[in-house]
Amino acid sequence: MRRALTLSLLLIAPLATSATADVTAGRLDPKRAIERSEAAVGRSIGSYTLTGATGQPIVLSALRDKPVVVSLVYSACSSVCPLTTQRLIDAVGQANQLFGSDRFHVLTIGFDARNDTPGRMAQFASMQGIRAPNWQVASADTATITAILRDLGFSYASIAGGFDHITQTTILDRGGRIYRHVYGDEFPIRMFMEPLRDVVYGGASPLSVSGFIDRVKFICTTFDPGAGRYRIDYGLVFGSVIAAISLMIFGGIIFREWRRSRGARTAAGQGAGS
């Protein structure tokens, strides 16, 4: 894995804004930047309104019906951001096949508020090949971006000719809380899929039919190291279903015997009373 903090160069003038983390001599302190990021885990993200690639508003609170994967880039980046996005495209593709594209959202946000316009974010998405139906790109004004980065614990600094920034992909649960950060532009697929599986399958009530199915899928979703991909182990699915049916039958037998024993005690009590 490449180091978590990477230098991304822009062929434009750097922003005139201050960095969102500890900076030493114009560069990020890697240790303190990671500490800041990890301190944000468990924090709820505010209900900010972003602008999508076609100019449509994207209200973050409206996405809380499902988990959200958040990736932070800037549209003029020609090195780290494209690498991270390509890795995320592969990871999201696997997740969509495994969980279904209707089970989570993906949001790529441009953190260069001055230059990441809806048009430039749309161009970035086109150049990178972002086509998943559950994936949107967005931008926002400076105040909104600053607030989002603060909530996410994301750090960057303007340097000569570009940005020094943390390479961070964030997984939010369906309540809008930060569940996990994934670092690096070539993160291992398991570091992404494990927490996403937790928040996708962990939200439904186990007492409902859908919740029971999700629980079975959670247990039976395994990583195939040979293929380097996740899959559902149908042997485990079959075993889980058989175990569940056995428990139901056993529970039914116990309940029937309990009712029979209760009926016998009631009859004996009535006989003694007469």
Secondary structure by P-SEA (a helix, b strand, c coil): ccccbbbbbbccccccccccccccccccaaaaaaaaaaaaccccccbbbbbcccbbbbbccccccbbbbbbbbbcccccaaaaaaaaaaaaaaaaaaacccccbbbbbbbcccccccaaaaaaaaaaacccccccccccccaaaaaaaaaaacbbbbbccccccccbbbbbbccccccccccccccccccccaaaaaaaaaaccccccaaaaaaaaaaaaccccccccbbbbcaaaaaaaaaaaaaaaaaaaaaaaaaaaaaaaaaaaaaaaac
